[in-house]
Amino acid sequence: MSTLTDPAARRELIARVQQLDLDAQPAWGRMNAPRMLAHCADALRMAYGDVHCTAKRVPFVRTALVKRLMLYVLPFPKNAPTARELLSRAPGEGDAEREAVVALIARFEQEMGRASWPEHPLFGGLDEREWGRLAYKHLDHHLTQFRV
C-alpha cells in the first residue's frame, strides 16, 4: 500500500508531477492542471499544519472502521466535496505550482517522526502513517485525473 512514508512512493509521485502536461484536460472534474496542483499543494500544507481547514461534523467518518475503509480500502471518490480552504487560493504560474508540489512531497521525509500531526477536517486525528497514506492517495487520485 503506497504512502508518503516510503521514499520510493515519494519518488514515483514526484516523477508523475514532473510529467504532468499543464495544458492537459482532466478525465473528470472542472479543475485545470495548475488549479489541481495548487489544490494538492495546499492539501499537503494542511497535512503539515501550514493551512488550517474548518472541521466538518460528520461523526461516523471519524470512527476507526470508516477511517480505515476510506484510507486503505475504498477508492478516492471522483468529484467529492473538499474543504473550501483547499480551493480558495488562485493558482500561481503552472511551473511554480509544480515545483511547490514536488517540494512539499519531498518535505514529508523531514516531517516524519514529529510528535503530533494536525487534525484532518473530515477524519479528525491522523497519525504519520495515516497522513502518509491519505496524502499519497489524494495525489494519486488527482494525477490519475490528468492521466499521469
trRosetta pair geometry for C-beta under 8 A, 3 or more apart (Angstrom, degrees):
i j d omega theta_ij theta_ji phi_ij phi_ji
1 72 6.3 -14 -141 -139 154 89
1 133 6.7 1 143 -122 115 111
2 6 6.6 -107 -149 46 59 137
2 9 4.4 148 -162 -120 93 128
2 12 7.5 -75 -142 62 136 143
2 133 7.8 126 95 -128 50 64
2 136 4.9 -159 122 165 92 147
2 137 7.9 146 82 -66 94 63
2 140 7.1 103 85 -56 139 144
3 6 5.4 100 66 0 75 99
3 9 5.9 115 60 58 34 168
3 129 6.9 -18 -163 -161 157 61
3 132 3.9 55 175 132 103 106
3 133 4.6 -40 -107 -77 103 60
3 135 7.9 76 -160 57 62 87
3 136 5.1 -132 -120 -7 29 145
4 9 6.3 -123 -91 103 31 118
4 10 5.8 73 -147 -78 68 92
4 13 7.7 -31 -98 12 85 152
4 105 6.8 -137 -129 -155 115 72
4 108 4.2 -87 155 -171 121 171
4 131 7.6 -57 50 120 122 75
4 132 4.1 -138 53 -146 79 77
4 133 7.9 -125 14 -43 77 23
4 135 4.9 -15 -16 83 137 123
4 136 5.2 -165 -36 -54 75 92
5 9 7.8 34 55 48 46 132
5 108 7.3 -115 -77 150 41 122
5 112 6.4 111 -127 -107 81 125
5 128 6.7 90 -86 145 121 98
5 129 6.4 -24 -28 -113 152 57
5 132 3.9 1 -26 -144 89 167
6 9 4.0 74 78 7 106 110
6 10 6.9 -178 91 -11 56 81
6 132 7.7 116 1 170 71 130
7 10 5.6 -54 -149 35 36 112
7 11 6.4 36 154 -19 68 104
7 109 7.1 44 -95 -91 86 121
8 11 5.7 -52 -148 36 33 112
8 12 6.3 37 152 -22 65 105
9 12 5.5 -50 -146 34 33 115
9 13 6.5 31 156 -16 64 104
9 136 5.7 -21 164 -119 133 133
10 13 6.0 -57 -149 38 31 108
10 14 6.3 31 154 -19 65 108
10 105 5.4 152 -153 157 87 100
10 106 6.6 111 174 -95 128 47
10 108 6.4 -154 -99 52 127 125
10 109 7.0 -30 -54 -45 173 101
11 14 5.7 -56 -147 37 30 112
11 15 6.4 32 155 -20 65 105
12 15 5.9 -56 -151 35 29 110
12 16 6.5 26 152 -17 64 107
13 16 5.6 -56 -148 38 34 111
13 17 6.3 36 153 -21 68 103
13 105 5.4 -160 99 -141 124 149
13 136 6.9 -127 -61 -131 139 74
13 139 5.3 32 -145 127 130 143
13 140 7.3 -87 -102 -68 102 72
13 143 7.3 -158 -142 -29 75 155
14 17 5.7 -51 -147 34 32 112
14 18 6.4 30 154 -17 64 107
14 102 5.2 78 -137 -135 93 87
14 105 5.5 -168 -70 88 87 145
14 106 6.9 51 -84 -56 135 90
15 18 5.8 -58 -150 39 30 111
15 19 6.4 29 152 -19 64 108
16 19 5.6 -57 -148 37 33 111
16 20 7.0 57 149 -47 62 89
16 143 4.8 41 144 -165 131 150
16 148 4.7 140 -169 138 87 102
17 20 5.7 -30 -161 -6 37 119
17 37 7.6 103 -151 -117 103 105
17 98 5.9 152 160 -155 99 83
17 101 5.3 -159 -145 104 148 125
17 102 5.6 -170 95 -72 143 83
17 105 7.2 -166 -10 -13 149 147
17 139 7.8 -47 -65 -170 107 117
17 143 7.0 -87 -73 -98 60 122
17 148 7.8 139 -74 114 22 141
18 98 7.1 105 -99 176 48 121
18 102 7.0 56 -60 -87 90 129
19 148 5.0 166 93 -147 108 128
20 24 6.8 -108 -173 15 72 134
20 33 5.9 157 162 -157 116 127
20 37 7.5 155 103 -71 161 115
20 98 6.8 -165 60 -112 120 115
20 143 6.9 -104 -81 -131 112 85
20 146 5.8 38 -138 113 100 142
20 148 5.1 -113 -85 6 68 162
21 24 4.1 106 77 -42 100 101
21 33 7.0 -139 96 -72 51 163
21 146 7.4 -164 50 169 75 113
21 148 7.8 166 5 -55 73 124
22 33 4.8 -163 -146 90 44 139
22 34 6.2 41 -158 -52 101 85
22 94 3.9 59 -142 178 141 155
22 95 7.4 -61 -64 -55 150 63
22 98 7.4 -83 -79 -48 109 126
23 33 7.0 -51 -21 14 12 135
24 33 5.5 85 49 -60 86 128
24 146 4.9 98 100 -164 137 98
24 147 6.6 -143 -172 41 142 104
24 148 7.9 -179 4 -28 173 106
26 29 5.0 -55 128 64 154 91
26 30 7.6 -83 44 -34 141 4
26 31 6.2 78 -44 68 149 71
26 32 7.5 -137 -24 -111 103 31
26 33 7.9 173 -60 -64 85 64
26 36 7.3 141 -83 -56 122 140
26 145 5.0 -13 -150 159 102 97
26 146 5.8 -56 -105 -81 67 69
27 144 7.6 -58 31 139 138 67
27 145 5.6 -147 38 -161 92 47
27 146 7.3 -152 -6 -77 86 21
27 147 6.2 117 -44 -51 115 91
28 78 4.9 -1 109 -165 157 129
28 79 6.4 -94 151 -43 117 96
28 145 6.2 -93 50 -137 78 92
29 78 7.0 -135 -48 -172 97 87
29 79 5.8 -174 -87 -83 82 75
29 145 6.1 -8 26 -158 129 133
31 35 4.3 -143 -158 95 91 116
31 36 4.5 117 131 -62 133 82
31 39 6.6 -56 -128 -6 155 142
31 145 7.8 39 62 135 110 146
32 35 5.1 89 51 14 69 107
32 36 7.0 -131 97 -9 32 92
33 36 5.6 -54 -144 35 32 113
33 37 6.4 32 157 -19 65 104
33 94 6.5 39 103 -135 104 118
33 146 5.8 83 -102 -118 94 149
34 37 5.6 -53 -147 36 34 112
34 38 6.4 36 154 -20 66 103
34 91 4.1 139 142 135 97 151
34 92 7.5 -135 -173 71 116 41
34 93 7.4 -96 -130 169 136 20
34 94 4.2 -95 -85 -95 106 78
34 97 5.3 127 -151 25 73 153
35 38 5.7 -52 -148 35 33 112
35 39 6.3 36 151 -20 64 106
35 91 4.9 -121 -87 -28 47 134
36 39 5.5 -54 -149 37 32 115
36 40 6.3 29 154 -17 66 106
36 142 5.1 164 -175 -174 115 121
36 145 6.9 -165 -128 83 148 133
36 146 6.6 -176 67 -38 167 129
37 40 5.7 -54 -144 39 32 109
37 41 6.2 36 154 -22 65 105
37 91 6.7 86 67 -138 89 126
37 94 7.0 105 29 -149 149 63
37 97 3.7 105 110 140 126 118
37 98 5.8 -58 -141 -72 153 52
37 100 7.4 113 157 61 103 101
37 101 5.3 -101 -159 -33 89 134
38 41 5.7 -52 -146 35 30 113
38 42 6.4 24 156 -14 63 107
38 89 5.7 -144 172 94 122 103
38 90 7.5 -79 -157 136 170 23
38 91 3.7 -134 -32 -100 138 85
38 92 7.0 140 -91 14 113 68
38 97 5.2 -65 -61 -130 70 130
39 42 6.0 -61 -149 40 27 106
39 43 6.4 30 152 -22 64 106
39 82 7.3 46 -162 121 120 165
39 86 5.5 67 -152 157 76 91
39 87 6.1 9 -105 -90 105 65
39 142 7.3 -178 86 -113 116 155
40 43 5.5 -50 -146 34 33 114
40 44 6.6 33 154 -16 64 102
40 101 5.4 31 101 -117 116 121
40 138 7.0 161 -125 131 85 103
40 139 5.8 85 -150 -105 127 77
40 142 5.6 -142 -70 62 120 159
41 44 5.9 -57 -154 37 31 108
41 45 6.4 32 148 -19 65 106
41 97 6.3 -125 -22 -159 140 78
41 100 4.6 22 -123 119 140 118
41 101 5.0 -100 -75 -76 86 73
41 104 5.7 149 -138 -2 69 154
42 45 5.2 -48 -144 37 38 116
42 46 6.4 49 150 -26 64 97
42 51 5.3 58 -168 -44 81 172
42 85 7.2 -159 162 132 131 76
42 86 4.8 169 103 -133 120 67
42 89 6.1 160 -69 25 140 129
43 46 5.4 -46 -153 28 34 117
43 47 6.9 38 147 -21 61 99
43 86 5.4 46 -69 -137 78 132
43 135 7.3 159 129 -123 104 77
43 138 5.8 -130 143 140 154 153
44 47 5.4 -47 -154 30 39 115
44 48 6.6 27 151 -9 66 105
44 101 7.2 134 4 -134 145 63
44 104 4.0 102 113 155 150 132
44 105 7.0 -87 -115 -65 153 52
44 107 7.5 113 161 57 123 120
44 108 7.9 -90 -153 -62 111 96
44 135 6.2 75 -104 -141 79 120
45 48 5.8 -61 -149 44 35 105
45 50 3.9 -79 -171 73 91 113
45 51 4.2 74 110 -8 108 108
45 104 6.8 -70 -55 -127 68 137
46 49 7.7 50 -176 -68 29 18
46 50 7.3 -87 -63 58 25 68
46 51 4.5 -56 -73 74 68 101
46 52 7.5 136 -127 -92 80 15
46 53 5.6 10 -131 -14 131 114
46 83 7.6 120 -104 53 157 150
46 85 7.5 117 -87 103 121 120
46 86 6.7 -42 -33 -82 140 108
46 118 6.9 -125 166 84 61 143
46 120 7.7 77 140 -122 116 64
46 121 7.8 -53 -172 -15 138 103
47 117 7.2 -26 -175 -167 68 112
47 118 7.0 -179 -160 47 23 108
47 131 5.1 127 -154 -165 111 117
47 134 7.7 174 -100 86 122 110
47 135 5.5 1 -71 -77 164 122
48 104 7.7 -124 -16 -151 136 95
48 107 6.8 -15 -83 125 145 132
48 111 5.9 -109 -114 -101 94 146
48 118 7.6 34 99 3 15 120
49 52 7.9 17 -164 -74 54 75
49 117 7.6 -152 -48 -163 103 50
49 118 4.3 159 -88 -46 80 124
51 85 6.1 158 168 145 109 120
51 86 7.4 106 133 -85 147 72
52 85 7.0 -99 92 -163 47 168
52 118 7.8 -136 -108 -159 69 144
53 83 3.9 -11 -154 -168 133 160
53 85 4.5 -153 -105 44 78 135
53 86 6.6 -7 -93 -33 130 95
53 121 4.1 -75 108 -49 114 135
54 83 6.9 161 45 -147 71 107
54 84 7.9 7 29 39 113 96
54 85 7.0 143 3 -23 78 122
54 121 6.2 59 86 -134 38 126
55 119 6.9 -7 -94 118 111 128
55 121 5.0 -160 -112 -146 39 67
55 124 7.7 47 -141 -92 117 65
56 61 7.9 9 97 51 112 147
56 83 7.6 -129 -38 -89 110 87
56 121 5.3 73 -3 148 86 91
56 122 5.0 2 48 -96 125 66
58 61 4.4 39 107 5 108 121
58 62 7.5 144 89 -18 66 87
58 122 6.4 -5 43 -151 120 81
59 62 5.9 -64 -160 32 41 109
59 63 7.7 55 148 -37 67 89
60 63 5.8 -30 -166 -2 48 116
60 66 5.8 101 146 -34 75 160
61 66 5.2 -123 -134 123 36 138
61 67 7.0 91 163 -70 59 71
61 70 7.2 31 -156 -28 90 153
61 122 5.6 -56 129 167 149 89
61 123 6.3 -100 141 -97 101 53
62 66 7.4 24 33 68 17 120
62 67 6.7 24 -152 -56 28 114
62 123 6.3 136 -104 -166 65 39
62 124 4.4 54 -129 -4 115 132
63 66 4.8 78 61 15 92 102
63 67 6.6 -164 84 -8 42 91
64 67 5.8 -60 -143 40 26 112
64 68 6.1 27 159 -21 64 110
65 68 5.8 -58 -149 36 26 110
65 69 6.4 26 154 -18 63 106
66 69 5.6 -52 -148 36 33 113
66 70 6.2 29 156 -17 67 108
67 70 5.9 -59 -146 40 28 108
67 71 6.0 14 160 -9 66 114
67 123 5.3 100 -120 -150 104 107
67 124 8.0 -74 -88 45 135 95
67 130 7.5 -9 164 -142 116 135
68 71 6.1 -63 -138 44 26 102
68 72 5.6 -30 -179 29 65 117
68 73 7.1 46 133 -6 72 109
69 72 7.1 -81 -122 55 12 76
69 73 4.7 -52 -146 47 56 122
69 74 5.3 42 158 -11 84 109
70 73 7.8 2 -22 47 14 80
70 74 5.8 -30 -108 49 39 116
70 123 7.2 -151 81 -92 142 117
71 123 7.8 67 -56 -120 110 153
71 130 5.9 -56 -130 -146 159 84
71 133 5.1 68 -180 111 104 131
71 134 5.8 -60 -121 -70 96 84
71 137 7.1 -166 -152 -4 53 155
72 133 6.7 -22 -77 179 76 151
74 77 7.8 -6 145 -48 115 84
75 141 8.0 132 174 -102 81 103
76 80 7.3 -109 171 5 74 138
76 137 5.5 154 -56 157 120 99
76 138 6.7 149 -119 -96 151 45
76 140 7.6 147 5 80 139 91
76 141 3.9 -64 80 -88 150 139
77 80 4.2 98 83 -58 105 115
78 145 7.8 143 -124 -99 93 103
82 86 5.2 -82 148 71 119 125
82 87 6.2 117 86 -33 116 112
83 86 4.7 84 71 2 90 104
83 87 7.7 172 94 3 52 87
83 121 5.1 94 -81 43 130 160
84 87 5.8 -72 -153 49 43 100
84 88 5.8 61 150 -53 76 104
85 88 5.6 -38 -134 7 32 123
91 94 7.5 35 147 -85 126 54
91 97 5.5 -12 -164 -73 102 147
92 96 4.6 -59 113 85 125 129
92 97 5.5 165 60 -54 85 87
92 100 7.9 97 44 -14 127 139
93 96 4.5 78 66 10 88 111
93 97 7.1 -166 86 -10 41 86
94 97 5.7 -57 -148 36 31 109
94 98 6.3 34 154 -21 66 105
95 98 5.3 -48 -147 34 36 117
95 99 6.4 38 154 -19 66 103
96 99 5.7 -51 -148 36 32 111
96 100 6.4 36 151 -22 63 104
97 100 5.6 -52 -149 34 33 114
97 101 6.5 33 154 -19 65 102
98 101 6.0 -56 -153 34 30 108
98 102 6.5 30 152 -18 65 107
99 102 5.6 -53 -148 37 33 113
99 103 6.3 31 155 -17 66 107
100 103 5.8 -57 -148 39 30 109
100 104 6.1 26 155 -17 66 110
101 104 5.7 -58 -143 40 30 109
101 105 6.3 34 156 -22 66 102
101 139 7.8 138 -172 -126 117 116
102 105 5.9 -52 -149 32 29 110
102 106 6.5 24 154 -13 63 108
103 106 5.7 -58 -148 41 32 110
103 107 6.2 44 149 -34 65 103
104 107 5.3 -40 -145 22 35 122
104 108 7.8 58 153 -37 54 81
105 108 6.3 -34 -177 -4 39 112
105 139 7.2 70 -95 -105 114 164
106 109 6.5 -38 177 15 54 109
107 110 5.5 -57 -163 39 57 109
107 111 6.1 52 143 -22 81 108
108 111 5.5 -62 -147 40 36 112
108 112 6.6 55 153 -43 67 92
108 132 6.7 108 -171 -110 135 87
108 135 7.0 176 -94 95 136 159
109 112 5.9 -37 -158 3 32 116
111 114 5.6 -40 -178 -18 66 125
111 128 7.8 174 124 -127 92 102
112 128 6.1 90 -133 -161 66 138
113 128 7.6 52 -38 -93 24 160
114 117 6.7 110 84 -70 118 71
114 128 7.2 147 45 -82 81 114
117 125 7.9 116 75 -162 91 66
117 126 5.9 -65 98 85 133 77
117 127 6.4 139 21 -142 129 26
117 128 6.2 168 -45 -70 135 56
117 131 5.4 -134 -169 -36 157 146
119 124 5.4 -41 -157 -164 106 41
119 125 5.5 -47 -110 -76 85 50
119 126 7.4 126 -137 9 39 78
120 123 4.1 19 76 49 132 94
120 124 6.3 -14 55 32 80 17
120 125 7.8 -140 17 -39 81 4
120 126 5.3 49 -18 -13 115 123
120 131 7.8 -177 -60 -98 112 82
120 134 7.2 -52 -96 142 149 173
123 126 5.9 48 105 -58 127 109
123 130 7.7 -158 135 160 149 132
123 134 7.5 -126 9 -92 158 152
126 130 3.9 -132 -163 98 96 125
126 131 4.9 125 122 -56 124 78
126 134 6.7 -43 -150 2 160 141
127 130 5.2 91 49 14 64 103
127 131 7.1 -127 101 -3 30 92
128 131 5.9 -57 -143 40 28 108
128 132 6.1 31 157 -22 64 108
129 132 5.7 -56 -150 35 27 114
129 133 6.5 24 154 -16 63 106
130 133 5.8 -53 -146 37 32 109
130 134 6.1 27 157 -15 67 109
131 134 5.8 -56 -140 42 30 108
131 135 5.9 30 161 -19 66 110
132 135 6.0 -55 -141 37 24 109
132 136 6.4 24 158 -17 60 108
133 136 5.9 -58 -150 37 28 109
133 137 6.1 25 156 -18 66 111
134 137 5.7 -57 -143 39 29 111
134 138 6.1 30 158 -20 66 108
135 138 5.8 -54 -144 36 28 111
135 139 6.3 24 159 -13 63 108
136 139 6.0 -62 -149 41 28 106
136 140 6.0 27 156 -19 66 111
137 140 5.8 -55 -143 38 27 113
137 141 6.3 36 154 -26 62 105
138 141 5.7 -51 -151 29 29 116
138 142 6.7 15 158 -8 63 106
139 142 6.1 -62 -149 42 32 101
139 143 6.1 26 157 -15 69 110
140 143 5.9 -58 -140 41 28 107
140 144 6.1 31 158 -20 64 109
141 144 5.9 -62 -152 37 23 111
141 145 6.5 34 146 -29 60 103
142 145 5.0 -39 -149 22 39 123
142 146 7.0 17 157 0 64 101
143 146 6.1 -66 -155 49 36 95
143 148 4.8 -82 -178 79 92 87
144 147 7.2 39 -168 -83 37 27
144 148 7.6 -119 -78 58 28 45
